[in-house]
């Protein structure tokens, strides 16, 4: 079953541009096995609140990535920009696409 990680944190306004640039910089880099896609979401009602949601082929793929890195990128980017993120993992029992 696919899983989605959701990493959320509040980025200080003065660090927003650097945060966005760092996220965008990984677009063309190699991704870990089992990585499907990632999206950066900005909350429209709370300034500075961002979420990175990443879809993985399976829980096993997510766990393999975690074993192979000391700090996952989605966590590191928030910490680098002054936010301690909240991390959650969701199973994806159904998904629909256009």
KEVEXKOL-259997 format. One line per 8 residues: number of its first residue (from 1); for each residue x negated, y, z negated of N, C-alpha, C. Coordinates in steps of 0.1 Angstrom, whole numbers, plus 5000, padded with zeros to 4 digits. Layout:
NUM) X,Y,Z,X,Y,Z,X,Y,Z ~ ...
//
This chain:
1) 4992,4988,5000,5000,5000,5000,4991,5012,5000 ~ 4995,5022,5008,4988,5035,5008,4989,5042,4995 ~ 4979,5050,4991,4980,5059,4980,4976,5073,4983 ~ 4981,5083,4976,4978,5097,4978,4972,5102,4965 ~ 4961,5109,4966,4956,5116,4954,4960,5131,4956 ~ 4964,5136,4944,4968,5150,4944,4959,5157,4933 ~ 4951,5166,4937,4941,5173,4929,4945,5188,4929 ~ 4949,5193,4917,4954,5206,4916,4947,5215,4906
9) 4945,5227,4910,4938,5237,4901,4941,5251,4904 ~ 4938,5260,4895,4940,5274,4897,4927,5281,4900 ~ 4925,5286,4912,4912,5292,4916,4913,5307,4913 ~ 4903,5312,4906,4903,5327,4904,4903,5335,4917 ~ 4910,5345,4917,4912,5353,4930,4899,5357,4936 ~ 4889,5361,4928,4876,5365,4934,4868,5353,4940 ~ 4873,5341,4938,4866,5329,4944,4874,5323,4955 ~ 4885,5328,4958,4894,5322,4968,4888,5320,4982
17) 4881,5331,4987,4875,5330,5000,4865,5319,5001 ~ 4856,5318,4991,4846,5308,4990,4852,5294,4989 ~ 4862,5293,4981,4870,5280,4980,4875,5275,4993 ~ 4882,5284,5001,4887,5280,5014,4876,5277,5024 ~ 4865,5284,5023,4854,5282,5032,4848,5268,5030 ~ 4846,5265,5017,4841,5252,5013,4850,5240,5018 ~ 4863,5242,5016,4872,5231,5020,4871,5229,5035 ~ 4872,5240,5042,4871,5240,5057,4858,5234,5062
25) 4847,5235,5055,4834,5231,5059,4833,5216,5060 ~ 4842,5208,5054,4841,5194,5054,4849,5188,5066 ~ 4856,5196,5073,4865,5191,5084,4858,5181,5093 ~ 4846,5185,5098,4840,5176,5108,4829,5167,5102 ~ 4829,5166,5089,4819,5157,5082,4825,5143,5082 ~ 4816,5133,5081,4821,5119,5080,4829,5117,5067 ~ 4840,5109,5068,4848,5107,5057,4846,5092,5052 ~ 4849,5090,5039,4847,5076,5034,4857,5066,5041
33) 4853,5053,5041,4862,5043,5046,4875,5043,5039 ~ 4886,5042,5046,4899,5042,5040,4906,5056,5039 ~ 4898,5066,5042,4904,5080,5041,4912,5082,5054 ~ 4925,5087,5052,4934,5089,5063,4935,5103,5067 ~ 4938,5112,5057,4939,5126,5060,4940,5134,5047 ~ 4937,5147,5048,4937,5155,5036,4944,5169,5040 ~ 4951,5174,5030,4957,5187,5033,4955,5196,5020 ~ 4952,5209,5023,4950,5219,5013,4964,5227,5012
41) 4970,5227,5001,4982,5234,4999,4981,5246,4989 ~ 4987,5257,4993,4986,5269,4984,5001,5271,4979 ~ 5002,5272,4966,5015,5275,4960,5020,5289,4964 ~ 5032,5290,4968,5037,5303,4972,5043,5312,4961 ~ 5044,5306,4949,5050,5313,4938,5040,5316,4927 ~ 5029,5309,4927,5019,5311,4916,5005,5314,4923 ~ 5001,5326,4922,4988,5330,4928,4976,5322,4923 ~ 4968,5317,4933,4956,5310,4929,4958,5295,4927
49) 4970,5290,4928,4973,5276,4925,4972,5268,4939 ~ 4963,5259,4939,4960,5251,4951,4961,5236,4948 ~ 4965,5228,4958,4965,5214,4957,4958,5208,4969 ~ 4950,5198,4967,4944,5190,4978,4951,5176,4977 ~ 4958,5173,4987,4965,5159,4988,4957,5151,4998 ~ 4953,5139,4995,4945,5131,5004,4952,5117,5004 ~ 4954,5112,5016,4960,5099,5019,4950,5089,5021 ~ 4951,5078,5014,4941,5067,5015,4948,5054,5020
57) 4941,5046,5027,4947,5033,5032,4952,5024,5021 ~ 4945,5025,5010,4949,5016,4999,4942,5021,4986 ~ 4947,5015,4975,4941,5018,4962,4926,5013,4962 ~ 4924,5002,4968,4910,4997,4969,4901,5006,4976 ~ 4905,5013,4987,4897,5022,4994,4894,5034,4985 ~ 4904,5039,4978,4902,5050,4968,4892,5046,4958 ~ 4893,5035,4952,4884,5030,4941,4870,5028,4947 ~ 4869,5024,4959,4855,5022,4965,4849,5036,4966
65) 4856,5046,4971,4851,5059,4972,4846,5064,4959 ~ 4854,5062,4948,4851,5067,4935,4838,5060,4930 ~ 4837,5047,4933,4824,5040,4928,4812,5045,4936 ~ 4814,5051,4948,4802,5055,4956,4799,5070,4954 ~ 4806,5077,4946,4803,5091,4944,4804,5095,4929 ~ 4795,5104,4925,4796,5108,4911,4808,5117,4908 ~ 4811,5126,4917,4822,5135,4916,4829,5136,4929 ~ 4841,5132,4931,4848,5133,4944,4849,5148,4948
73) 4848,5150,4962,4848,5163,4967,4860,5171,4962 ~ 4872,5166,4962,4884,5173,4958,4883,5178,4943 ~ 4876,5171,4935,4873,5176,4921,4862,5186,4921 ~ 4851,5183,4928,4840,5192,4929,4843,5206,4934 ~ 4851,5207,4944,4854,5220,4950,4861,5229,4940 ~ 4870,5223,4932,4877,5231,4922,4867,5236,4911 ~ 4859,5226,4906,4849,5229,4895,4839,5240,4900 ~ 4835,5239,4912,4825,5248,4918,4831,5262,4918
81) 4844,5264,4918,4850,5277,4919,4858,5280,4906 ~ 4853,5275,4895,4858,5279,4882,4871,5273,4878 ~ 4876,5262,4883,4888,5256,4879,4886,5241,4875 ~ 4892,5237,4864,4891,5223,4860,4904,5217,4865 ~ 4904,5208,4876,4916,5203,4882,4923,5192,4874 ~ 4935,5191,4877,4944,5179,4873,4944,5169,4885 ~ 4942,5157,4882,4941,5146,4892,4952,5136,4890 ~ 4960,5133,4900,4970,5123,4899,4969,5114,4912
89) 4973,5101,4910,4974,5092,4921,4988,5087,4922 ~ 4993,5087,4935,5006,5083,4938,5006,5071,4948 ~ 5014,5061,4946,5017,5051,4956,5026,5057,4966 ~ 5024,5053,4979,5033,5057,4990,5041,5046,4995 ~ 5053,5043,4989,5061,5032,4994,5067,5034,5008 ~ 5069,5046,5011,5075,5049,5025,5069,5062,5030 ~ 5067,5063,5043,5063,5076,5049,5069,5077,5063 ~ 5073,5089,5066,5080,5091,5079,5072,5102,5086
97) 5070,5101,5099,5064,5111,5107,5072,5114,5119 ~ 5070,5126,5125,5078,5131,5136,5074,5122,5148
//
